[in-house]
Amino acid sequence: MVGMTVWEYKVVEPNMKIRDRIEVMEREFNHVGEEGWELCSDHAGSYTFKRPRPA
């Protein structure tokens, strides 16, 4: 199993009105993006990010 990536995951679930959620998520996306997280799923009001786990 060479080159297999081990991912770590982070789920963000903003608990607020959709209008406010957008602003909060934009701020959160910018923050997690700097830390190497990428969005892999967004459904039912929750957002799942993943990034390669350091070896």
Contact map, one row per residue, 1 for C-alpha under 8 A:
1111000000000000000000000000000000000000000000000000000
1111000000000000000000000000000000000000000000000000000
1111100000000000000000000000000000000000000000000000000
1111110000000000000000000000000000000000000000000000000
0011111000000000000000000000000000000000000000000001100
0001111100000000000000000000000000000000000000000001100
0000111110000000000000000000000000000000000000000111100
0000011111000000000000000000000000000000000000000111100
0000001111100000000000000000000000000000000000011110000
0000000111110000000000000000000000000000000000011100000
0000000011111000000000000000000000000000000001111000000
0000000001111100000000000000000000000000000001110000000
0000000000111110000000000000000000000000000011100000000
0000000000011111000010011000000000000000000011000000000
0000000000001111100010000000000000000000000000000000000
0000000000000111110110000000000000000000000000000000000
0000000000000011111110000000000000000000000000000000000
0000000000000001111111000000000000000000000000000000000
0000000000000000111111100000000000000000000000000000000
0000000000000001111111110000000000000000000000000000000
0000000000000111111111111000000000000000000000000000000
0000000000000000011111111100000000000000000000000000000
0000000000000000001111111110000000000000000000000000000
0000000000000100000111111111000000000000000000000000000
0000000000000100000011111111100000000000000000000000000
0000000000000000000001111111110000000000000000000000000
0000000000000000000000111111111000000000000000000000000
0000000000000000000000011111111100000000000000000000000
0000000000000000000000001111111110000000000000000000000
0000000000000000000000000111111111000000000000000000000
0000000000000000000000000011111111100000000000000000000
0000000000000000000000000001111111111100000000000000000
0000000000000000000000000000111111111100000000000000000
0000000000000000000000000000011111111000000000000000000
0000000000000000000000000000001111111000000000000000000
0000000000000000000000000000000111111100000000000010000
0000000000000000000000000000000111111110000000001110000
0000000000000000000000000000000110011111000000001110000
0000000000000000000000000000000000001111110000111100000
0000000000000000000000000000000000000111110000111100000
0000000000000000000000000000000000000011111000111000000
0000000000000000000000000000000000000011111111110000000
0000000000000000000000000000000000000000111111100000000
0000000000000000000000000000000000000000011111000000000
0000000000001100000000000000000000000000011111100000000
0000000000111100000000000000000000000000011111110000000
0000000000111000000000000000000000000011111011111000000
0000000011110000000000000000000000000011110001111100000
0000000011100000000000000000000000001111100000111110000
0000001111000000000000000000000000001111000000011111000
0000001110000000000000000000000000011100000000001111100
0000111100000000000000000000000000000000000000000111110
0000111100000000000000000000000000000000000000000011111
0000000000000000000000000000000000000000000000000001111
0000000000000000000000000000000000000000000000000000111
